[in-house]
């Protein structure tokens, strides 16, 4: 089958701004050839076996040439076709059939992932022509371009019905082989003079020349200018000045590329329309220690509040040393009065075992009261077709016991006395709940459904360096296990490295563990959930 090359716009920096079509292709890609400004979070969406090839052209550094990139794309397509048995034709044959080159939706996929939009100063047109000349099918997937998105994230609309009726996108980095500028400076200055917007790409190094030419051609020295660096990302920086002062202001601030330069009257609206840089966690770096499989909700909420989130999992889940107790519990499931889940992971592991080993489903729980320690665990049960009979208001072992005791008192004459309880849980867990239940007269069976371990790999050395350099504002801990494992991973000086860093705890049990590790929590959630933790972090930084 023919391989297809997709020229995909990755957007301006915020990976959530990629198009749905672009994300679908990334997730199907056999090979991804990507640029310097492409987010790692988009590359993380690639299939496990995909080949990732860096072809960045970082300005003013040594970099691969455009001809080399064109050749790389063609070569990778040929490799894909050879791998899948497609006969490789000669160059002449490929060229002769170029006009008939059409996308084969069933063939191998090469994604050329380009920052912004492929056809807006992205040289996508050059790459598409090279592909066509080689007879290679291609498709272009547009992306959100930085000249529109970066100003928007800085609170600057590039058009406004009463202020600017046009926006012009201009390269600030012209072909160095040209002896004269190809830009129509009188026309650009005239646009600026009447209040319209001009956005320069890749123009930071040429800024003095740009502002000089605009003023020479009649633009007012007091015309507003804004530079937006790393637009749409948590590292975004915005500098506002005027044509006659911006070069000095940029030099004084040490303002570096990559940045979009915006010239025009609508910059004056920034004081009223700035939103991204006013998010409560904007500019804050937050480390999430939750497992990769469970971190999405926490990571997403923190990013929605503007945080730069780093995932450094301090916990992973594996099979228990033995399934004997869990299997015995499942075999006797009909004899239990209560089935108690203390984590969403326990729910998943229990039902996986129920299905794969015993060939049963949720119907096996008929007649058993099901309790979930919190809303997250209850949602996991709903995903298995079970609505929890009991979810305590206090999401701790003590709260679960109190809720079970009250429920049994109301519905069972002898209360919990004699009740049979099965608790599928982590291999190592607090003994508080089973102890309280036994003291109330219940018969409790504990079944190890999984065990928690410290993940292999990870970028612990990078984290240590970031902590030592003061580049981390907060670290979240969603369980005692994440706290203990974090300290084991980082080393015996973990508490010292945490000086000045806000330790954010999901609740009092985790806070107690942190204190035992000589780390005083700066934030503790009032509600012991991910949502409660996020709210507490937001409030901490808003006070």
N, C-alpha and C positions, 0 to 999 in steps of 0.2 A: 504493500500500500504506500501511496505517496505521503511523504511527510509535509506538514504545513508549518510555515513560520508566521507567528502572530506578533505583530508589532503592537504591544500593549502599553498604554499610558498608565503609569503607576500613581499618578496624581502628584500633588505638590509636596508631600512629606507625611501628612497624617494618613496612615494606611487605611483608615476607615473611609477615606474619600475615593478609593478605587472603585471602578464601576462593577456592577454585578457580573457583567460579561468577562471583565478582566480577571476577577477573582475566580470564576469558574475555570478559566483557562489555566491559571496558575495551579489550581488544584488537580488539573489533568496533565500537566506538563511532564514530558520526558526529559527535556533540557530547558534550563532557564539561563539566558545570557542577560546579565543585569548591570545597571549603572551605579555610579557612586552614591547618588542621593536616594536610592531605593531603600525603603525601610526593611529591617530584618524581620519585622512582624509579617510582612508579605511573603518573604522567602520561607518563613516557617509554615506557610500554608501549602508548600509544595509537597508532592507525594514523597514517601520515605526514600524511594530509590532514585529520585530525580537528580540529574547532574546540574550543579550550580556553577556557572562560569562568570567570573567577574571581568567586566570589560569597561570599567569606569574611565572617564576622561576628566579627571579632576583638574580644573583650570590652573594653568601656570605651573604645574608639576610635570614630571616625566609621565607620559601616558601613551597608551596604544593609539595608533592613528585610525582615522575613519576607514581607510582602505583595509587595514588589518581587521577591523571589526566586520566589514562587509565579507571579507574572506572567511572569517571565523564562522559567521552565520551560515554561509554556503557550505563550508566544510562540515559543520555539525549536522546540517540537514542530510548531507550525503552519508554521514556515519549512521544516522537513524535509519535511513532507507536501506543501507547495507545490512544493518542488524535485523531488520524485519523482512529481508528477502527481496526488496525492491531492486530490480536491475538498475545499475548506475550507467546512464547513458553518457556518451561523450559530450563535451562542452558544446560542440556544434549542434548535436541533436537536441540538447536541452534548449539552446537558444532558438532553434528553429521551431520548437513547440511552445515557446514562451506564451504566445497569444492564447494557447489552449490550456494554460496552467490554471487549474481551478482547485478550490479547497476540497479536500477529501476528509469529511468529518470523522471517518473511521481510522485514519492513519495516525502515525506518531505526531506528537505536538512539540514544537520548539517555540518557546515564548521569549521574545526579545522585550525585556521589561525596562521601560525607559521612564525616567522621572518626568512628571508633568504630562504633557500631551506629545505624542510622537512627531506631530507635524507642526508644532509651535517651537521653533528653535531647538528641535530635538534631533535634527538630521534624519528623521524617519523617512523623509522623501528620498534621500540618497540611498538608504538601506533598501527601501522598497524597489527602487529602480535596479539596484544590483541583483536583488532576488528575481525580479522579472527577467532581467537579462540572462540569468542562469536557468530560467524555466522553472522556478520554484514557486509553488502556490503560496500566497500570503494573504493575510487579512489585517486590517488596521482597526484597533480598538481605541477610540479616543480616550483621553484622560483629562482631569481637571487641571488647567494650567495655572502656574504660580502667579502670573500677572493678574489674575482675577482672584484666586483664593487667598494669597498672602495678604493683600490689602483688606479683604473681607475679614480675615481673622484679626487684623489690626484695627478694625473699626472704621475702615475707609471704603465706602462704596465707589466704584470706579465710574459710575454714571449716576446722575440724579436729575430728575425732570426739570428742576429749576436752576441747576448749577452746571451740569456737564452732560451734553447730549451725545458725546462720543468718547470712546477709549481707543487708544492706539498702542499696539504692542510693538516694541522696537528692540532690536539687539543692541546691546552696549558693547559687544565684542565682535567687531567686524572682521571679515577675512583679512588676516595680516598680509596677504600677498597683494592687496589692493593699494595702489599709490594714492588714491583719493577716496574720500568717504562716499558711500553709495546712499547715505541718508539725505533726505530733503530737509535740511536744517531750517530754512525759512518757513516751510510748511509746518514743521513741528513746533517752532516758536510761535507761529500764528495760532495753532491749536491751543497752546498753553495760554497765550495772551487773551483768548476769548473764554477761558475757563474750563476747557475740556481737559481730559486726563491723558497723560502719556506715561506708559510703563516701560522701563528699560530692564532687560534681562542681562545678566552677566556683565554688569557695568561698573562694579565697585572700583576696580583698578583704573577705569577710565573716567571716573566721576569728575575730576577737575576739568577735563576736556569737554565733557557733556554739558556741564552747567555753564561753562564759558561760551560754548557755541550757541546755546539757547539765549543767553543774554546778548550776545553779539547780534543775533538776528531779531531782537526786539522784545524778548520775554522780560517781564519786570523782575528786578533783583529780589523783590519781596514775595515772589511766587512761592507757595508752600511746596516743600519737598519732604518725602518720607522714605526711609529705607527700612525694609522688613527683612530681617535675617532669620534663617531657618523657619520661614513662615509655616504656619499650621502645625508646628510641633511644640512640645513643652519647652523647648529651648528658644522659642521665638523671642526676638528682640526688635524693638521699633525705635527708630530715631527720627524725630521731626525737626525740620529746620526750614531755611529759605534758600533760594538759589545763590544768593551772595554769601551765605555763611556755611553752607552744608559741607563743603570740602574741609574746612577747618574743624567743624564739629565732629566729622567722621574721624579725622586724624587724631583729635584730642581724645575721643572715646575709644580709639583702637578698634573701630567697627570694621569687621572683616567680611569677606564673601563666605558663603553664598547669600546673596540678598537681592531682592527686587527693589528697584528705585521707582518711586511713584512721584509724578510731578502734576500738580493740579489743585484746583480750588476745593475739591471735595475732601481733601485732607483735613480741612477745618471741622469736619463733622466727627472726627475721631473722639473728641472729648465727650460727645453725646452717645456715640455708637460703639465704643470699645466694649467688647464682651469677653473675648477669649482670655485676654490678659487680666481680667477681673475675676476669673473663676477662683473659687476659694483655695484650691491647691495648685494654682498655676505657679510654675517655678520651683515646686517642691519635688524632690526625688524620694520616692517611697519604695522600699523593698518589700516584696511579698514572699513569705516563706512557705506558703501553702503548696501542696502537691500540684504538679502540672494539670492533673486530671480534674482538680477541684478549684483551681485558681481563677477560672474565667470570670465568674460573677464578681469577685472582689476586684480583680484587675480592671475589668470594664467600668465598674462604678468609680474607682479612683481616677481612671483616665477621663471619665466624663466630667470630673471636677477639676481637670486640668493638670493632674499630677503626671510626672515622668516616672513610670512604673518599671521597676526591674524585678524580674522573676528569678528568685534564687531558692528553689524548693529545698526545704529542710526535712521533708518527709516523703516517703513513697510507700506503696502498699504491696505486699506479697502474700502468697499462700501461707497459711499457718504451718507449724511444724507437723501437725497432725489434724486430720479432719474427723477423727474418731468421735469426739464429743458432739460436733455439729451433725454428723450423720446419725448418731444415736438420737439426738433431739428431733431431727426431721422424721425419723422412723416412728417416734412416739408422739408426733405433733398433736394428734387428736386427744391425747391424755392431758394436755396442758390447759390451764385456765387463762394464762397470760403469755403473750409473746412480746417481748420488750426490745425495741431497737434504740440504741444510743448513738447512732451515726448513720449518715446516708451511705457510707461505704459498707457498713454492716448489712444494710438492706440489700445493696447490689450483690454482695458476696453470698448472702443467704439464698436469694432467689436464683442466682446462677447455679448454686449447688443443688437446689430443689429441682431445677429443670434438667441440668446435664446429667446428674447422677441418679436421680430418682424418677425422672420423666414426669414430674408433676408441675402444677401451676398454682395460681392464687387460690383455687378452689380447695386446696389442701388445708387452708387456714379456717375453713368453716367451723364456727362454734368457738373459736379462740378469740379472746379480747386482744387487740393489737394496740400497743402504746408506742408513741414516737417522742423522743426527748425534746424535739423542737420543730419549727416549721420546715427547716431544710430536710430533716429526716422524714417528715410527713409528706413533703413533695416527692421524695424518692419513693415512698410507698405508693403514692398515687400513680407514679409511673409504672408500677407493677400491678395496678388495678385494685389496690387496697386503700380504703379510706380509714385512717387511724381512728380507733374508738376514743383515744385519749391523747391529748397533747397538753402538757402542763404549761402554766404561765411562767414558771421559773425553770429555765432550760438547763438545769443542773441535776445531778443524781438526787440531791436532797429534794428538789422540786418534783422530780418524777415520783419519788417515794410518797411524798405528801399527797400528790394527785391520785395515785393508785389507792392509797389508804382511804381517802375521802370517797372515791368512787366505790370501793368495795364496801365501805360502811353504809352507803346509801342503797346498794343493790344486792349485797350478800349478807345474810344474817350474821355469820361468823367473821365478817370482814376479811382480812388477808390470811387469817389463821387457816392453815391447811391448803391454801391455794398453791397450785403448781405453776412455776414461772420458768420460762426459757429465755435466756438473754444471749443472743448471738452478738459477739463483740470482738474487739481487738484481743490478741493473745495476751498482751500486757495492758491492763486498764485499772482504774480506781476500783477499790473494793467497797466503796461507800454504799452504793445501791444494793448489791447483794447482801451486805451485812445488815442494813436497815430492814430489808424484807425478811431476812431470817429471824431477826429479833421480833418481828411482828407475827411470826409463826408460819411464814411461807416456806415452801420447799423450792429452792432455787437451783437450777442447772445452768452452768456457764458453758458456752460453746465458742471456742476460738474460730472466728470466721475469716480472719486475716491477721497479719502482723505488720507492724510499722517498722521501717528501716530508714537509714540515711541514704539518700540517692547517691548513685555513683556519678562521677564526673562533676559537671557544674563549674561555674566560674568563681570559686571561693577566693582565689588569689586576687582576682579583680575586685571582689567585694571588700576584701581586707584593705586593698589599696584605696578604694573609694572611701571607706570609713576613716582611714588614717588621714586622708586629704580633706576630710570634712565635706565630701560631696554627697552625703546621704542625710536626709532630713528625718526620715522616720522608717521604722521596720515594724511590720505587722506580725502578730503571733495569734493564731487561731486555735491553738491547743497547747497543752503542756508539752506534748511531744515535739511540736515545732520549736518551742523554746529550748528544750534540752538538746535537741539535735543541732540547732543553730550554734549553740555554744561548743558542741563537740566538733562541728565542722570548722568553725572560725578559729578555735584553739583556746588555750587557757587564758589568753588576754582578751577574750570576747567582751567581758564587762568593761574593761578599760577602753576598748575601741568604741564602745557604745556611749561613751561620755559625750554629751551634747546631742545625741541622737534620740528622738522620741520613740520609746518602746510602746507599741500600741497593742493592748491586750483585749481579747474578745470577751473576757469576763473574769470574775474573782479567782477562779481556780487557776487559770493561766497566769494571772497576776501573782498569785502566791508562788507559783513555780519560778517565775522570773525573779522574784525577791530572793528565793533560795539560791538563785544563780548570781546574786549580787547586782541585779539589774532592776532599778526602780521604774515601774511603768509610769509613763507620762500621760497615757490615755487608757481609759478602761471603758468598754461599752456598757451602757445602762441596760440595753437589750442584748442578750448573748447570741447575736446572729451576725452574719456578714453585713447586713444592712445597718444594724446597730453600731458595728465597729466603724463603718464608713461615716455614719453620722457623727460619731464621737471624734473622729479625726478631723472632719470638717469643722466642727465646733471648736476644737482645740486651736486651729489656725485662724479662726475668725474672731476669737476673743483677744 
